Amino acid sequence: MLKLLIADDEKVIRETISDLIDWKKSGIELIGTAKDGIEAYNIILDKYPDIVLTDIRMPGLSGLNLIQKIYDINKDTQFIILSGYNEFEYAKTAMQYGVRHYLLKPCSEEQIIESIEEVKEEYAKKLATNHIVEEHYLLQDQFNTGLIVNIINSYLAHEINELPDIEDEYFANYHKYLDRNNSRYDIFYLYYVEEHNFERANSLLFNFWKSHYPGIVLNILYVHNTMLFFFPSFTDSYELIEQFCNSLSFRRQNTNPVWEHCLSLDLKSALRKISMQIRRYEKIYYSNGRTVTTISNYNNIIKDIQDLTKNLFTADTVSAKSTLNLLKKNIESLNNLNFLKQIAPSIVMIAASKVSSFGVVDAAEFLLKLKNESNIYKCKKIISNKIDTLYASYNSFPSNGYISNKIKSYVKEHLSNSELSLKWIAEHELYMNVDYISKKFVKETGQKFSHYLTDVRIKKSKELLALADTDKIQNIAESVGFGNNPQYFSQIFKKNTGMSPSSYIKIIQSK
């Protein structure tokens, strides 16, 4: 579900638009309204809406200035301009920043909904074709593989009546890594793919996906002549995917694959539906397109190791120490290399949800290292050593404030960057969901990220202004992250201190 922010300096317009339309019915979550550009900017920094419906002229920061600033931070944010001024220059300037929707006041409910639907389609297509930096993609890809393999392991290890509790636990632990886990997921089934053709089918699908939808995470499963793949929904029509499925044929089998398209409500529903169909098979293959993981259906062993790992991270140190030894003995007793690599994601994913100092990058790098190991004894040692390290980290590393301290440290080092945002930190430093990070920061610090960032910038600017001349104000604005925009810097400074930067210089230096 995409998030929407409404920004307009006229209260009656804000409230009318927010109350007039059934946003949930349109697949939209209305996260709030803003009475001016500065308030809208701060809300965007904290909550990162996907769509912003904004007036063109507002006090503090105009709609155009807001679009310009957000474009530098997050080019994926989609804007709809709402204005009573029918001036082409506004539209022309907005178009430079990718804005394609310009509504004149007064506009009808139908016009707003039509624009929203068009923006949703554009957003999905933009997301699907987003080319992620290769190194960043590999880490995310590996971590996503660990998450999916872990939940499949959980489904296989428990009885059907236990699954609702397992699902709740899984999503409670890992929602910080899952982007919009309430989004719809699509599933495509490919029937009559014989096992000796799976590798070829996997390669063809991955190359097709990489060419057309590099920004969408692809998950592939194979059991008993059936290959299925699922992904976050990004459009209402999948003609290219259907054409790809129709084109598949293999020399060494008489029957061409037959495809079927199924839509699930969310990731949880998709995984449950799939697990019900694969749990009766002994061997399951999972692929992210790049690499294939063999999942062996050894129910009892999987459940024992998952339960031991969960019990490892507890305040009862005596029980935890006993669990540590038992878990390592279980790992040592396994003599199947593929199964060792299958069970490892369960261990590190559970650890990632419990040990604050063990993040996505750590988990992904560990899984990559393990994937490349071909010696079973070395594999056991790597897993055993990691268990020791995670156990020690959990019992020695303070969890309170860990995330907020990392964010504060990053802000301090990159304060001059006008494009600094919580979204960037969440996705490229912490590898977590920005919504989770935003709430976690508020919980750990008692203030929103936008307020914290402004406070730090104002405090630093005061230090610099106390030693500067009035002709240096533009340089100070740049050095504390306001870019080449001294006017905006002056507005924010005055709003927070009650005086302009030049007045502050005179008062401080006279004292």
FILUMNU-409126 format. One line per 3 residues: number of its first residue (from 1); their letters; for each residue x, y, z of C-alpha. Coordinates in Angstrom, 3 decimals, decimal comma. Layout:
// residues N
NUM> a> X Y Z; ... .
This chain:
// residues 511
1> mlk> 0,000 0,000 0,000; 1,510 3,325 -1,087; 1,705 6,203 1,414 .
4> lli> 0,280 9,673 0,663; 0,909 13,117 2,182; -1,339 16,129 1,495 .
7> add> 0,257 19,592 1,784; -1,782 22,808 1,462; -1,819 26,051 3,441 .
10> ekv> -5,635 26,214 3,297; -7,073 24,106 6,097; -10,444 23,568 4,426 .
13> ire> -8,765 22,163 1,292; -6,493 19,825 3,299; -9,376 18,446 5,314 .
16> tis> -11,770 18,220 2,365; -9,351 16,182 0,246; -8,329 13,925 3,148 .
19> dli> -11,959 13,230 4,148; -13,587 13,255 0,716; -11,850 10,213 -0,752 .
22> dwk> -11,842 6,622 0,519; -8,053 6,291 0,320; -7,895 2,674 1,508 .
25> ksg> -10,230 1,673 -1,292; -7,736 3,235 -3,705; -4,889 1,229 -2,137 .
28> iel> -3,460 4,325 -0,424; -2,458 4,962 3,193; -2,952 8,634 4,085 .
31> igt> -0,111 9,345 6,523; -1,058 12,947 7,285; -1,448 16,552 6,141 .
34> akd> 0,890 19,551 6,263; -0,003 23,252 6,480; 3,163 24,525 4,797 .
37> gie> 6,242 23,426 2,860; 8,567 23,186 5,863; 6,150 20,963 7,794 .
40> ayn> 5,700 18,827 4,666; 9,479 18,522 4,268; 9,902 17,337 7,855 .
43> iil> 7,066 14,797 7,533; 8,667 13,448 4,361; 12,015 13,080 6,160 .
46> dky> 10,318 11,074 8,924; 7,704 9,001 7,082; 8,780 8,932 3,400 .
49> pdi> 5,443 8,974 1,581; 5,454 7,548 -1,926; 3,081 10,244 -3,227 .
52> vlt> 2,818 13,910 -2,200; -0,221 15,967 -3,220; 0,970 19,549 -2,752 .
55> dir> -0,155 23,108 -3,301; 2,217 25,162 -5,452; 2,300 28,259 -3,222 .
58> mpg> 2,773 27,806 0,508; 4,534 29,851 3,193; 8,029 28,884 4,341 .
61> lsg> 8,764 26,556 1,457; 6,794 26,605 -1,787; 5,550 23,472 -3,485 .
64> lnl> 8,203 23,822 -6,189; 10,990 24,300 -3,642; 9,704 21,265 -1,745 .
67> iqk> 9,806 19,189 -4,933; 13,349 20,373 -5,701; 14,637 19,486 -2,229 .
70> iyd> 12,961 16,070 -2,112; 14,149 15,269 -5,635; 17,740 15,551 -4,368 .
73> ink> 16,998 13,178 -1,483; 14,682 10,608 -3,047; 13,887 10,670 -6,757 .
76> dtq> 11,277 7,918 -6,314; 8,843 10,246 -4,512; 5,961 11,073 -6,867 .
79> fii> 4,320 14,529 -6,749; 0,907 15,802 -7,811; 0,726 19,600 -7,914 .
82> lsg> -2,520 21,216 -6,791; -2,828 24,902 -7,580; -5,187 27,756 -8,307 .
85> yne> -2,635 29,422 -10,546; -2,846 28,401 -14,178; 0,695 29,388 -15,101 .
88> fey> 2,724 27,302 -17,509; 6,058 28,250 -15,889; 5,111 26,320 -12,745 .
91> akt> 4,294 23,210 -14,727; 7,414 23,558 -16,865; 9,684 23,845 -13,811 .
94> amq> 7,960 20,932 -12,084; 8,418 18,740 -15,177; 12,205 19,060 -14,791 .
97> ygv> 11,828 17,046 -11,588; 9,648 14,329 -13,086; 6,262 15,807 -12,095 .
100> rhy> 3,621 14,885 -14,665; 0,399 15,732 -12,836; -0,842 19,294 -12,362 .
103> llk> -4,405 19,812 -11,067; -6,086 23,215 -11,026; -8,303 24,246 -8,117 .
106> pcs> -11,122 23,543 -7,800; -10,763 19,936 -8,910; -13,146 17,024 -8,522 .
109> eeq> -12,769 13,787 -6,580; -12,616 11,926 -9,909; -9,691 14,052 -11,151 .
112> iie> -7,695 13,436 -7,970; -8,348 9,677 -8,044; -7,432 9,507 -11,734 .
115> sie> -4,126 11,268 -11,050; -3,435 8,985 -8,071; -4,036 5,873 -10,191 .
118> evk> -1,706 7,145 -12,934; 0,994 7,982 -10,384; 0,646 4,514 -8,802 .
121> eey> 1,250 2,912 -12,201; 4,243 5,174 -12,909; 5,686 4,488 -9,461 .
124> akk> 5,432 0,716 -9,916; 7,091 0,809 -13,331; 9,870 3,058 -12,011 .
127> lat> 10,469 0,697 -9,090; 10,519 -2,356 -11,362; 13,158 -0,889 -13,674 .
130> nhi> 15,338 0,566 -10,930; 18,947 -0,535 -11,480; 20,513 -1,111 -8,067 .
133> vee> 24,268 -0,933 -7,551; 25,582 -4,473 -8,051; 27,356 -4,809 -4,689 .
136> hyl> 24,301 -3,498 -2,828; 22,060 -5,839 -4,828; 24,181 -8,899 -3,993 .
139> lqd> 23,968 -8,225 -0,258; 20,215 -7,630 -0,354; 19,782 -10,661 -2,576 .
142> qfn> 21,686 -12,900 -0,171; 19,820 -11,593 2,851; 16,468 -12,039 1,133 .
145> tgl> 17,459 -15,631 0,326; 18,209 -16,214 4,009; 14,834 -14,803 5,046 .
148> ivn> 12,829 -16,893 2,581; 14,765 -20,113 3,266; 14,287 -19,558 6,993 .
151> iin> 10,507 -19,186 6,750; 10,293 -22,232 4,462; 12,330 -24,177 7,020 .
154> syl> 9,851 -23,037 9,684; 6,852 -24,126 7,635; 8,399 -27,539 7,021 .
157> ahe> 9,329 -28,021 10,669; 5,869 -27,421 12,154; 2,426 -28,940 11,889 .
160> ine> -0,261 -27,120 9,916; -2,167 -26,052 13,045; 1,007 -24,392 14,379 .
163> lpd> 1,579 -22,246 11,287; -0,408 -19,124 12,323; 1,791 -18,713 15,408 .
166> ied> 4,942 -19,343 13,366; 3,888 -16,712 10,810; 3,150 -14,136 13,499 .
169> eyf> 6,521 -14,749 15,128; 8,362 -14,573 11,809; 6,843 -11,285 10,706 .
172> any> 7,190 -9,772 14,178; 10,910 -10,573 14,191; 11,736 -9,600 10,616 .
175> hky> 9,345 -6,775 9,718; 12,243 -4,335 10,107; 13,869 -5,927 7,047 .
178> ldr> 10,721 -6,402 4,957; 9,679 -3,461 2,837; 5,894 -3,137 2,864 .
181> nns> 5,141 -6,706 3,918; 1,432 -5,884 3,533; 1,832 -5,390 -0,228 .
184> ryd> 0,274 -7,784 -2,691; 2,389 -10,567 -4,161; 1,923 -12,314 -7,508 .
187> ify> 2,684 -16,007 -8,055; 3,307 -17,647 -11,407; 3,261 -21,449 -11,705 .
190> lyy> 5,119 -23,271 -14,484; 3,930 -26,880 -14,750; 5,737 -29,676 -16,622 .
193> vee> 9,302 -28,468 -16,077; 11,271 -31,694 -15,678; 14,055 -31,673 -13,091 .
196> hnf> 16,900 -31,930 -15,600; 15,557 -28,724 -17,223; 15,191 -26,718 -13,998 .
199> era> 18,693 -25,209 -14,207; 18,012 -24,031 -17,763; 14,575 -22,635 -16,854 .
202> nsl> 16,050 -20,862 -13,830; 18,755 -19,236 -15,958; 16,309 -18,118 -18,653 .
205> lfn> 13,937 -16,611 -16,090; 16,713 -14,778 -14,240; 18,141 -13,233 -17,424 .
208> fwk> 14,670 -12,163 -18,531; 13,972 -10,667 -15,089; 17,285 -8,838 -14,893 .
211> shy> 16,631 -7,231 -18,286; 13,071 -6,090 -17,599; 12,512 -5,808 -13,814 .
214> pgi> 15,882 -5,357 -12,050; 14,294 -3,444 -9,159; 11,840 -6,203 -8,187 .
217> vln> 12,954 -9,057 -5,914; 12,449 -12,429 -7,606; 11,917 -15,683 -5,686 .
220> ily> 11,896 -19,080 -7,432; 10,893 -22,491 -6,025; 10,981 -25,895 -7,695 .
223> vhn> 9,393 -29,193 -6,619; 8,486 -32,281 -8,600; 8,210 -30,920 -12,168 .
226> tml> 6,648 -27,647 -11,002; 8,526 -24,369 -10,960; 6,944 -21,311 -9,422 .
229> fff> 8,132 -17,753 -8,943; 6,689 -14,951 -6,843; 7,396 -11,240 -6,451 .
232> psf> 5,855 -7,993 -5,073; 3,033 -6,809 -7,335; 4,010 -3,803 -9,427 .
235> tds> 1,337 -3,553 -12,134; -2,076 -4,890 -13,118; -0,890 -6,451 -16,379 .
238> yel> 2,019 -8,849 -16,871; 1,998 -9,306 -20,630; 5,801 -9,558 -20,910 .
241> ieq> 5,934 -12,274 -18,225; 3,115 -14,169 -19,903; 4,938 -13,960 -23,251 .
244> fcn> 8,086 -15,299 -21,575; 6,173 -18,242 -20,069; 4,593 -19,021 -23,433 .
247> sls> 8,005 -19,022 -25,129; 9,528 -21,698 -22,854; 10,301 -25,050 -24,440 .
250> frr> 12,955 -27,707 -23,824; 14,486 -30,219 -26,210; 14,626 -33,147 -23,803 .
253> qnt> 10,959 -33,204 -22,873; 7,877 -33,782 -24,990; 5,508 -31,372 -23,251 .
256> npv> 6,012 -27,628 -23,151; 5,494 -25,941 -19,768; 2,018 -24,645 -18,962 .
259> weh> 1,704 -21,520 -16,817; -0,865 -20,214 -14,353; -1,025 -16,802 -12,656 .
262> cls> -2,241 -16,459 -9,072; -2,606 -13,301 -6,975; -2,156 -13,378 -3,194 .
265> ldl> -3,109 -10,640 -0,742; 0,262 -10,234 0,980; 3,623 -11,909 1,519 .
268> ksa> 2,337 -13,930 4,467; -0,560 -15,316 2,409; 1,728 -16,066 -0,527 .
271> lrk> 4,229 -17,988 1,606; 1,484 -19,948 3,348; -0,146 -20,896 0,040 .
274> ism> 3,195 -22,013 -1,387; 4,238 -23,917 1,735; 1,027 -25,932 1,703 .
277> qir> 1,909 -27,092 -1,815; 5,573 -27,982 -1,194; 5,607 -29,440 2,347 .
280> rye> 4,882 -33,005 1,215; 8,054 -33,189 -0,908; 11,425 -34,403 0,385 .
283> kiy> 13,563 -32,078 -1,718; 12,799 -28,459 -2,607; 14,940 -26,015 -4,555 .
286> ysn> 14,925 -22,289 -3,817; 16,587 -19,799 -6,152; 17,021 -16,049 -6,264 .
289> grt> 17,947 -16,441 -9,932; 21,677 -16,282 -9,282; 22,157 -19,270 -6,985 .
292> vtt> 20,119 -22,355 -6,073; 19,680 -23,599 -2,493; 18,608 -27,193 -1,875 .
295> isn> 16,084 -27,492 0,962; 15,814 -30,961 2,483; 12,597 -31,666 4,326 .
298> ynn> 14,060 -32,987 7,595; 11,277 -31,706 9,837; 12,494 -32,697 13,299 .
301> iik> 16,110 -31,620 12,839; 15,073 -28,222 11,465; 12,676 -27,628 14,349 .
304> diq> 15,252 -28,641 16,967; 17,911 -26,302 15,598; 15,472 -23,377 15,260 .
307> dlt> 14,197 -23,870 18,811; 17,741 -24,132 20,199; 18,796 -20,962 18,378 .
310> knl> 15,819 -19,025 19,774; 16,603 -20,266 23,301; 20,218 -19,186 22,900 .
313> fta> 19,256 -15,524 23,131; 17,710 -15,269 26,572; 18,399 -13,481 29,854 .
316> dtv> 18,740 -16,856 31,608; 22,515 -17,245 31,127; 22,692 -20,699 32,723 .
319> sak> 20,056 -22,099 30,371; 21,578 -20,225 27,418; 25,037 -21,683 28,095 .
322> stl> 23,590 -25,206 28,105; 21,685 -24,422 24,891; 24,887 -23,141 23,263 .
325> nll> 26,678 -26,442 23,820; 23,684 -28,487 22,646; 23,248 -26,395 19,487 .
328> kkn> 26,921 -26,805 18,559; 26,674 -30,582 19,127; 23,676 -30,699 16,780 .
331> ies> 25,635 -28,854 14,103; 28,609 -31,180 14,573; 26,388 -34,259 14,114 .
334> lnn> 25,175 -33,201 10,651; 26,976 -34,855 7,755; 25,214 -33,364 4,740 .
337> lnf> 26,888 -30,233 3,339; 23,776 -28,975 1,544; 21,669 -29,393 4,664 .
340> lkq> 24,243 -27,484 6,726; 23,972 -24,604 4,264; 20,188 -24,873 4,381 .
343> iap> 20,010 -24,636 8,176; 22,548 -21,786 8,475; 20,063 -19,070 7,340 .
346> siv> 17,725 -20,046 10,177; 20,516 -19,505 12,696; 21,676 -16,127 11,370 .
349> mia> 18,166 -14,805 10,673; 17,050 -15,565 14,224; 20,286 -13,964 15,459 .
352> ask> 19,684 -10,855 13,300; 16,317 -10,389 15,012; 17,849 -10,722 18,509 .
355> vss> 21,422 -9,371 18,398; 21,395 -5,623 17,762; 25,040 -5,489 16,695 .
358> fgv> 24,510 -8,181 14,047; 22,945 -6,561 11,016; 21,934 -7,393 7,465 .
361> vda> 25,390 -6,857 6,005; 26,938 -9,171 8,607; 24,347 -11,876 7,938 .
364> aef> 24,641 -11,557 4,151; 28,454 -11,668 4,207; 28,387 -14,736 6,457 .
367> llk> 25,965 -16,562 4,146; 28,053 -15,658 1,094; 31,168 -17,025 2,792 .
370> lkn> 29,361 -20,228 3,716; 27,899 -20,646 0,231; 31,398 -20,764 -1,283 .
373> esn> 32,724 -23,373 1,182; 32,891 -26,926 -0,199; 34,519 -28,673 2,781 .
376> iyk> 31,944 -29,972 5,261; 34,313 -29,812 8,241; 35,258 -26,214 7,515 .
379> ckk> 31,565 -25,461 7,049; 30,777 -26,845 10,508; 33,602 -24,820 12,032 .
382> iis> 32,428 -21,599 10,369; 28,885 -22,093 11,699; 30,068 -23,113 15,162 .
385> nki> 32,393 -20,104 15,445; 29,600 -17,778 14,329; 27,285 -19,223 16,993 .
388> dtl> 29,957 -18,492 19,645; 30,389 -14,930 18,350; 26,654 -14,236 18,266 .
391> yas> 26,171 -15,653 21,753; 28,983 -13,449 23,088; 27,638 -10,361 21,284 .
394> yns> 24,151 -10,831 22,675; 25,455 -11,034 26,236; 27,939 -8,172 26,014 .
397> fps> 26,581 -5,613 23,566; 23,983 -3,099 24,845; 20,910 -3,067 22,617 .
400> ngy> 19,335 0,194 23,775; 20,222 3,060 21,500; 22,230 0,970 19,051 .
403> isn> 20,294 2,023 15,952; 19,888 5,678 16,941; 23,598 5,907 17,790 .
406> kik> 24,533 4,584 14,349; 22,205 7,127 12,751; 23,616 9,975 14,851 .
409> syv> 27,153 8,950 13,967; 26,304 8,919 10,248; 24,638 12,352 10,508 .
412> keh> 27,696 13,795 12,247; 30,019 12,525 9,518; 27,786 13,662 6,627 .
415> lsn> 26,162 16,809 8,013; 27,201 18,949 5,022; 25,362 16,641 2,614 .
418> sel> 22,127 18,405 1,631; 20,766 15,056 0,369; 21,172 13,395 3,777 .
421> slk> 18,058 11,403 4,663; 16,868 8,650 6,957; 15,777 6,654 3,915 .
424> wia> 19,341 6,599 2,565; 20,762 5,590 5,968; 18,123 2,872 6,396 .
427> ehe> 18,600 1,337 2,959; 22,357 1,755 2,422; 23,868 1,686 5,911 .
430> lym> 21,459 -0,317 8,089; 19,714 -2,306 5,320; 16,379 -2,021 7,116 .
433> nvd> 12,859 -0,819 6,417; 12,778 3,000 6,738; 9,394 2,868 8,529 .
436> yis> 10,866 0,602 11,200; 13,990 2,776 11,533; 11,921 5,946 11,861 .
439> kkf> 9,819 4,473 14,699; 12,901 2,981 16,360; 14,687 6,345 16,300 .
442> vke> 11,716 8,047 17,975; 11,519 5,282 20,588; 15,250 5,454 21,410 .
445> tgq> 15,660 9,255 21,338; 12,227 10,686 22,054; 12,271 12,863 18,931 .
448> kfs> 11,636 12,532 15,207; 14,601 12,266 12,863; 13,681 15,493 11,042 .
451> hyl> 13,710 17,416 14,339; 17,009 15,854 15,359; 18,624 16,659 11,998 .
454> tdv> 17,414 20,269 12,147; 18,613 20,629 15,749; 22,088 19,351 14,875 .
457> rik> 22,331 21,629 11,834; 21,174 24,691 13,798; 23,582 23,937 16,652 .
460> ksk> 26,517 23,526 14,256; 25,554 26,660 12,324; 25,511 28,667 15,588 .
463> ell> 29,074 27,555 16,288; 30,195 28,642 12,829; 28,200 31,896 12,795 .
466> ala> 29,774 32,973 16,082; 33,143 33,112 14,314; 32,012 34,406 10,918 .
469> dtd> 31,156 37,595 9,065; 27,739 38,150 7,477; 29,204 37,609 4,011 .
472> kiq> 30,090 34,024 5,028; 26,461 32,980 5,661; 26,157 31,205 2,291 .
475> nia> 29,279 29,139 3,008; 27,911 28,182 6,438; 24,575 27,189 4,884 .
478> esv> 26,421 24,774 2,605; 28,653 23,374 5,342; 25,683 22,393 7,551 .
481> gfg> 23,657 20,768 4,779; 21,375 23,500 3,417; 23,092 23,435 0,042 .
484> nnp> 23,424 26,519 -2,107; 20,276 27,991 -0,601; 21,018 30,687 2,015 .
487> qyf> 17,404 31,909 1,882; 16,059 28,528 2,998; 18,798 28,354 5,645 .
490> sqi> 17,716 31,769 6,961; 14,064 30,663 7,108; 14,863 27,524 9,107 .
493> fkk> 17,343 29,352 11,356; 14,839 32,101 12,143; 12,032 29,607 12,762 .
496> ntg> 14,192 27,767 15,314; 15,992 30,694 16,985; 13,693 33,658 16,476 .
499> msp> 16,312 35,654 14,594; 18,046 35,682 11,236; 21,642 34,391 10,846 .
502> ssy> 22,957 37,929 10,302; 21,217 39,166 13,471; 22,633 36,226 15,395 .
505> iki> 26,183 37,110 14,234; 25,797 40,715 15,414; 24,373 39,740 18,811 .
508> iqs> 26,954 37,023 19,533; 29,945 39,017 18,352; 28,833 42,152 20,235 .
511> k> 28,788 40,076 23,404 .
